[in-house]
């Protein structure tokens, strides 16, 4: 039963574009708290997170235009086409991304929005998550066992908050970075007007 609940929770947090805790923290919690088989747990977690990201990619054509500005949409479309160079290239990009601390929501929104190859993106992502979830959950249990008498509930909550905040900051930085200028001119620049809400609010005031 715990495996089923874990899978549903992981699918949900991977469908939501932002403000969700890292999946490995869920895997680590279930592994430490319930003593689940790490091999089975890791496989199901990687499969569930891939399923959630697939759904996010499918929904991105509606999510991106509704939430993000034309600049952010163009940015995602550009990067999605950029990584769509071939099967091995897409697989390796997804694999490296899944092994890195970068939030994968932007990757799947970019791929889904641009219509790039999802099959090889998912395969690379799944492979990377198998390794990262296993290693992070195993390491977390070692750390938890040695520090559980020292850590307080407040410190644990602060740690989770920092992880979530770091992921959100990386997401904003990824969307604000001008990827087209970087690849074309090797120019590093950021544009913070990535959400539509502010522009729509100003437009509404002007009409009134």
Rosetta blueprint (number, residue, H / E / L):
1 X L
2 X H
3 X H
4 X H
5 X H
6 X H
7 X H
8 X H
9 X H
10 X H
11 X H
12 X H
13 X H
14 X H
15 X H
16 X L
17 X L
18 X L
19 X L
20 X L
21 X L
22 X L
23 X H
24 X H
25 X H
26 X H
27 X H
28 X H
29 X H
30 X H
31 X H
32 X H
33 X H
34 X H
35 X L
36 X L
37 X L
38 X H
39 X H
40 X H
41 X H
42 X H
43 X H
44 X H
45 X H
46 X H
47 X H
48 X H
49 X H
50 X H
51 X H
52 X H
53 X H
54 X H
55 X H
56 X H
57 X H
58 X H
59 X H
60 X H
61 X H
62 X H
63 X H
64 X H
65 X H
66 X H
67 X H
68 X E
69 X L
70 X H
71 X H
72 X H
73 X H
74 X H
75 X H
76 X H
77 X H
78 X H
79 X H
80 X H
81 X H
82 X H
83 X H
84 X L
85 X L
86 X L
87 X H
88 X H
89 X H
90 X H
91 X H
92 X H
93 X H
94 X H
95 X H
96 X H
97 X H
98 X H
99 X H
100 X L
101 X L
102 X L
103 X L
104 X L
105 X H
106 X H
107 X H
108 X H
109 X H
110 X H
111 X H
112 X H
113 X H
114 X H
115 X L
116 X L
117 X L
118 X H
119 X H
120 X H
121 X H
122 X H
123 X H
124 X H
125 X H
126 X H
127 X H
128 X H
129 X H
130 X H
131 X H
132 X H
133 X H
134 X H
135 X H
136 X H
137 X H
138 X H
139 X H
140 X H
141 X H
142 X H
143 X H
144 X H
145 X H
146 X H
147 X H
148 X L
149 X L
150 X L
151 X L
152 X L
153 X H
154 X H
155 X H
156 X H
157 X H
158 X H
159 X H
160 X H
161 X H
162 X H
163 X H
164 X H
165 X H
166 X H
167 X H
168 X H
169 X H
170 X H
171 X H
172 X H
173 X H
174 X H
175 X H
176 X H
177 X E
178 X L
179 X H
180 X H
181 X H
182 X H
183 X H
184 X H
185 X H
186 X L
187 X L
188 X L
189 X L
190 X E
191 X L
192 X L
193 X L
194 X L
195 X E
196 X L
197 X H
198 X H
199 X H
200 X H
201 X H
202 X H
203 X H
204 X H
205 X H
206 X H
207 X H
208 X L
